[in-house]
Amino acid sequence: MASAGSARADLAGPLDFETAGQLSANFRDSLKGVTTIVAQQTDSGGYVSVDAPQTAWIGIYDTTPLNSSDASQVFGGPIKVHIDVSASVANASFGLFLFDSTNPSPSTKNLLALLNVDSALGSNTAEQIRFWKNTSTTSTAVTNQYDLTAISGTNGSTDSGTKSWFSNAGSSGETISTSPLYTFTSLDFIYDPTALTLSVATPNFSATLAIPAGDVINNPAIALRINDPGTAGTTSTQKIDDFSVTAVPEPGTATLLLVGLAACTRRRRKA
């Protein structure tokens, strides 16, 4: 489901996980000892799954994951990290870590954006978006959550008790099914260190964090966080598919592209 177009510039991927070994060849299992239970599946199309009981999986994108001396790949400028997600239980979550790979302790310099499916927090059971900074990448716990004053969104409402942006109920809000056949939903994380923004976007529900200048990471490494809140003995499975990182054109670059397109159109008409 990853977007395509002439302006697309792939920085990582795309990975459809149809080919065996794509997961292990492109992701390091964890950040500093976080336990992982993760597998690449090919039984009904390639995807990555996390099965209960599992608290959280954090996988670092790294083109040489078996080389422990290679910290990770870093990404400069505005980027879009795309995955397709599927959840089978309520309160499953899918997140993106942006961290400074040169920092000896990544927990002191990172950003976390997280989507919860059918959240159990607050008075809502809809999809929920939350943001953190400097949260530990060596623990399943999340701390240092951004206040709602720094968050804006579409097709949703605020929950001040959880500092979260919830999707609206009804046709205008996002509904990610947790029932079979567990269809995939497009999920984009857009990070712009120039505009000082970090966004989480589904097809019709999104939220954006206005990042304080002191919290910006200019050339971050990236990691994916997948949470399966199921318990032992259950068969719940959270899945991701179609991973990619693409460059997002700067506003000035986008304007130049539009001007060039218009000029080409005029030339074709004259011809």
C-alpha positions as CSV (number, residue, x, y, z in Angstrom):
1,M,0.0,0.0,0.0
2,A,3.0,2.3,0.0
3,S,2.5,5.3,-2.2
4,A,4.2,5.7,-5.5
5,G,4.9,8.6,-7.8
6,S,7.5,10.3,-9.8
7,A,8.5,12.5,-6.8
8,R,9.2,9.5,-4.6
9,A,12.7,9.0,-3.3
10,D,13.2,5.7,-1.5
11,L,15.7,6.0,1.3
12,A,14.9,2.5,2.8
13,G,12.9,-0.3,1.3
14,P,10.3,-0.8,0.1
15,L,10.1,-4.1,1.8
16,D,7.0,-6.3,1.1
17,F,8.4,-9.2,3.2
18,E,7.4,-11.6,0.3
19,T,11.0,-12.6,0.1
20,A,12.4,-14.8,2.9
21,G,15.0,-13.0,5.0
22,Q,13.9,-9.5,4.4
23,L,13.3,-8.9,8.1
24,S,16.6,-10.2,9.4
25,A,18.5,-8.6,6.5
26,N,17.2,-5.1,7.3
27,F,16.4,-4.9,11.0
28,R,18.4,-5.4,14.1
29,D,16.2,-7.2,16.7
30,S,16.2,-4.7,19.5
31,L,17.6,-1.7,21.3
32,K,19.9,-2.7,24.2
33,G,18.3,-5.9,25.4
34,V,14.6,-5.4,24.8
35,T,13.2,-8.9,24.5
36,T,11.7,-9.7,21.1
37,I,9.3,-12.3,19.8
38,V,9.0,-11.5,16.1
39,A,8.7,-13.5,12.9
40,Q,8.4,-13.0,9.2
41,Q,5.4,-14.9,7.8
42,T,4.7,-16.0,4.3
43,D,1.6,-18.2,4.7
44,S,-0.8,-15.6,3.2
45,G,1.5,-13.1,1.7
46,G,4.6,-11.7,3.4
47,Y,4.3,-9.7,6.6
48,V,6.0,-9.4,10.0
49,S,4.0,-10.6,13.0
50,V,4.3,-10.2,16.8
51,D,2.4,-12.8,18.8
52,A,1.1,-12.7,22.4
53,P,2.3,-12.8,25.0
54,Q,4.5,-9.9,24.0
55,T,5.0,-6.5,25.6
56,A,6.9,-4.7,22.9
57,W,9.2,-5.3,19.9
58,I,11.6,-2.6,18.9
59,G,13.5,-3.2,15.7
60,I,16.2,-0.9,14.3
61,Y,16.4,-0.4,10.6
62,D,20.0,-1.2,9.7
63,T,21.2,-2.4,6.3
64,T,23.8,-4.6,8.0
65,P,21.9,-5.8,11.1
66,L,24.2,-8.7,11.8
67,N,27.2,-6.4,12.2
68,S,26.9,-5.2,15.8
69,S,29.5,-2.4,15.3
70,D,27.2,-0.7,12.7
71,A,25.1,1.6,14.8
72,S,22.3,2.1,12.3
73,Q,21.4,4.0,9.2
74,V,20.5,7.7,9.7
75,F,18.1,9.8,7.7
76,G,18.5,13.5,7.1
77,G,15.8,16.0,6.1
78,P,12.0,15.5,6.0
79,I,11.1,11.8,5.8
80,K,8.0,9.6,5.6
81,V,8.1,6.2,7.3
82,H,5.3,4.0,5.9
83,I,3.9,0.6,7.2
84,D,0.6,-1.2,6.8
85,V,-0.7,-2.5,10.1
86,S,-3.2,-5.1,11.2
87,A,-4.4,-5.7,14.8
88,S,-6.3,-8.6,16.3
89,V,-6.8,-7.3,19.9
90,A,-7.8,-4.0,21.4
91,N,-5.0,-1.6,22.6
92,A,-2.4,-3.1,20.3
93,S,0.0,-0.3,19.2
94,F,2.3,0.6,16.4
95,G,5.0,3.2,16.8
96,L,8.1,4.9,15.4
97,F,11.2,5.7,17.4
98,L,13.5,8.5,16.1
99,F,16.7,8.5,18.0
100,D,20.2,9.9,17.9
101,S,22.4,6.9,17.1
102,T,25.6,8.8,18.1
103,N,24.3,9.3,21.7
104,P,25.7,6.7,24.1
105,S,22.2,6.4,25.7
106,P,19.4,6.7,23.2
107,S,16.8,7.1,25.9
108,T,18.1,10.6,26.5
109,K,17.5,11.8,22.9
110,N,14.6,10.3,21.1
111,L,11.1,10.9,19.9
112,L,8.3,8.3,19.9
113,A,5.0,8.5,18.0
114,L,2.4,5.9,18.7
115,L,-0.9,4.7,17.3
116,N,-3.1,2.6,19.7
117,V,-5.9,0.5,18.2
118,D,-9.2,0.5,20.1
119,S,-7.5,2.1,23.0
120,A,-8.4,1.2,26.6
121,L,-7.2,4.5,28.0
122,G,-9.5,7.3,29.0
123,S,-13.2,7.2,28.2
124,N,-12.7,6.4,24.5
125,T,-12.3,3.1,22.7
126,A,-11.4,4.5,19.3
127,E,-7.9,4.9,17.8
128,Q,-5.5,7.0,19.8
129,I,-2.3,8.9,18.9
130,R,0.3,9.9,21.5
131,F,3.8,11.4,21.4
132,W,6.8,11.2,23.8
133,K,10.3,12.4,24.1
134,N,13.4,10.9,25.9
135,T,11.5,7.8,26.7
136,S,13.6,4.7,27.5
137,T,14.4,2.4,24.6
138,T,15.5,-0.3,27.0
139,S,12.2,-0.8,28.7
140,T,8.6,-1.4,27.6
141,A,7.4,1.6,29.7
142,V,6.9,4.9,28.0
143,T,7.4,8.2,29.8
144,N,7.9,12.0,29.2
145,Q,4.7,12.3,27.2
146,Y,4.0,15.6,25.3
147,D,1.2,17.8,26.5
148,L,-1.8,18.3,24.3
149,T,-0.9,22.0,23.8
150,A,1.7,20.8,21.3
151,I,-0.7,18.5,19.4
152,S,-3.2,19.2,16.7
153,G,-5.2,16.7,14.6
154,T,-7.9,15.9,12.0
155,N,-11.2,14.0,12.5
156,G,-10.7,13.6,16.2
157,S,-10.9,15.1,19.6
158,T,-8.7,15.5,22.7
159,D,-8.5,13.6,25.9
160,S,-6.7,15.7,28.4
161,G,-6.5,12.9,30.9
162,T,-4.3,10.8,28.6
163,K,-2.8,13.7,26.6
164,S,-4.1,11.9,23.5
165,W,-5.8,12.6,20.2
166,F,-8.7,10.2,19.6
167,S,-10.5,9.5,16.3
168,N,-14.1,10.5,16.1
169,A,-16.7,7.8,16.1
170,G,-18.7,7.3,12.9
171,S,-17.8,7.6,9.2
172,S,-15.4,10.5,9.7
173,G,-13.3,8.6,12.2
174,E,-10.8,5.8,11.9
175,T,-11.9,2.3,12.6
176,I,-9.2,-0.4,12.5
177,S,-10.9,-3.8,12.6
178,T,-9.7,-6.3,15.2
179,S,-11.9,-9.0,13.7
180,P,-11.0,-11.6,11.0
181,L,-9.8,-11.2,8.3
182,Y,-7.6,-8.6,9.9
183,T,-7.3,-6.3,6.9
184,F,-4.3,-4.0,6.7
185,T,-4.6,-0.2,7.2
186,S,-2.1,2.3,5.9
187,L,0.0,4.1,8.5
188,D,2.4,7.0,7.8
189,F,4.8,8.7,10.2
190,I,6.1,12.0,8.7
191,Y,9.0,13.7,10.4
192,D,10.2,17.2,9.4
193,P,13.1,18.6,11.4
194,T,13.0,21.9,9.5
195,A,9.3,22.5,10.1
196,L,9.7,21.0,13.6
197,T,6.8,18.6,13.2
198,L,6.1,14.8,13.7
199,S,2.9,13.4,12.4
200,V,1.0,10.1,12.5
201,A,-1.5,9.7,9.7
202,T,-4.0,6.9,8.8
203,P,-6.3,7.3,5.7
204,N,-8.8,9.6,7.6
205,F,-7.4,10.3,11.0
206,S,-4.1,12.1,12.0
207,A,-2.3,14.1,14.6
208,T,0.7,16.3,14.5
209,L,3.2,17.2,17.2
210,A,4.9,20.7,17.2
211,I,8.4,19.7,18.3
212,P,10.2,22.2,20.6
213,A,13.5,23.2,18.9
214,G,15.6,21.6,21.6
215,D,14.0,18.2,21.0
216,V,14.7,18.0,17.3
217,I,17.0,15.3,16.0
218,N,18.6,16.4,12.8
219,N,19.8,13.0,11.5
220,P,17.8,10.4,13.3
221,A,18.1,6.6,13.1
222,I,14.7,4.9,13.1
223,A,13.1,1.9,14.9
224,L,9.7,0.4,14.9
225,R,7.8,-0.5,18.0
226,I,5.0,-3.1,17.9
227,N,3.0,-3.9,21.0
228,D,0.8,-7.0,21.5
229,P,-1.0,-6.6,24.8
230,G,-2.3,-10.2,24.7
231,T,-1.7,-12.7,27.5
232,A,-0.3,-16.2,27.6
233,G,-2.5,-18.7,25.9
234,T,-4.0,-16.3,23.5
235,T,-3.6,-16.4,19.7
236,S,-3.7,-12.6,19.1
237,T,-1.3,-11.4,16.4
238,Q,-0.2,-7.9,15.4
239,K,1.2,-7.5,11.9
240,I,3.0,-5.0,9.8
241,D,3.7,-5.0,6.0
242,D,5.0,-2.8,3.2
243,F,7.8,-0.9,5.1
244,S,9.5,2.1,3.4
245,V,11.2,5.3,4.2
246,T,10.9,8.0,1.5
247,A,12.2,11.6,1.3
248,V,9.5,14.3,1.6
249,P,10.2,17.3,-0.6
250,E,10.9,20.6,1.2
251,P,8.1,23.2,0.6
252,G,10.4,25.1,-1.7
253,T,11.3,22.0,-3.7
254,A,7.7,21.0,-4.0
255,T,6.9,24.5,-5.4
256,L,9.7,24.1,-8.0
257,L,8.4,20.7,-9.0
258,L,4.9,22.2,-9.6
259,V,6.3,25.1,-11.6
260,G,8.3,22.6,-13.7
261,L,5.2,20.5,-14.2
262,A,3.1,23.5,-15.3
263,A,5.8,24.5,-17.8
264,C,5.9,21.0,-19.3
265,T,2.1,21.1,-19.6
266,R,2.2,24.5,-21.4
267,R,4.9,23.2,-23.8
268,R,2.8,20.1,-24.6
269,R,-0.2,22.2,-25.3
270,K,1.7,24.5,-27.6
271,A,3.1,21.5,-29.5
